[in-house]
């Protein structure tokens, strides 16, 4: 049999074998690797390449070697789940390189990192001044975790004591012009509602590349024809505007009436409406 046929057959066998091995080892093999996983990945790839192109080599020996390395890698990951000491030995520990706003030069030298390399890692996190950093750790997988000084931290709604709604995962209900019934059901909607919303947006189902329902029950779409402008959902802003108008009307009524009893009633309900608006504003603002 010609050599090129052997290469095709062996290539297909090892593509399948490596795919199965990687699936068994999990997503860590295609993400950031530990030292051991890095070595194991290179070795498995080298074995596969050698057996695929080595026409005189025994293919079963190559398969056995891949299986052994795959099993050892899986075993190391399994033991690491239950033993911190073993995990620290295999994967290493994080190294503190900035503490209390000061660079720990000795730790930086121990990891063989220069100031330029540290600065580059900080820039990847949009940190351009070392003086802004309170604490930073060089993780075992080579990435940097950094904590800014309190005065440099961005403000959050919690800092401003603002109430924010809980966001849920948006459900993709239309894909490539086809309705996805399961996500539509999970969003608590039906096909009738979907067709009504598409009609409001003045678009056809066939022209929708992607349609999603957010946690507020609003439909947003991306069309095949990017020249068509799709109006943004207005239900929440419209409801908020209606509530504000109602509250303003109640205040006007309280000023216009001469009846003290009616005036007190209008003022009370205007205050209750204002409380409702304050509570719902985080949910209804855009």
ABEGO torsion letter per residue (X at the ends): XBAAAAAAAAAAAAAAAAAAAAAAAEAAAABBBBAAAAAAAAAAAAAAAAAAABAABBAAAAAAAAAAAAAAAAAAAAAAAABAAAAAAAAEBBBBABBGGBBBAAAAAAAGBBAAAAAAAAAAAGBABAAABABBBBBAAGBBBBBBBAAABBBBAAAAGBBBBBBBBBBBABBGGBBBAAAAAAAGBBAAAAAAAAAAAGBBAAABABBBBBAAGBBBBBBABAABBBBBBAAAAAAAAAAAAAAAAAAAAAAABABAAAAAAAAAAAAAAAAAAAAAAAAABX
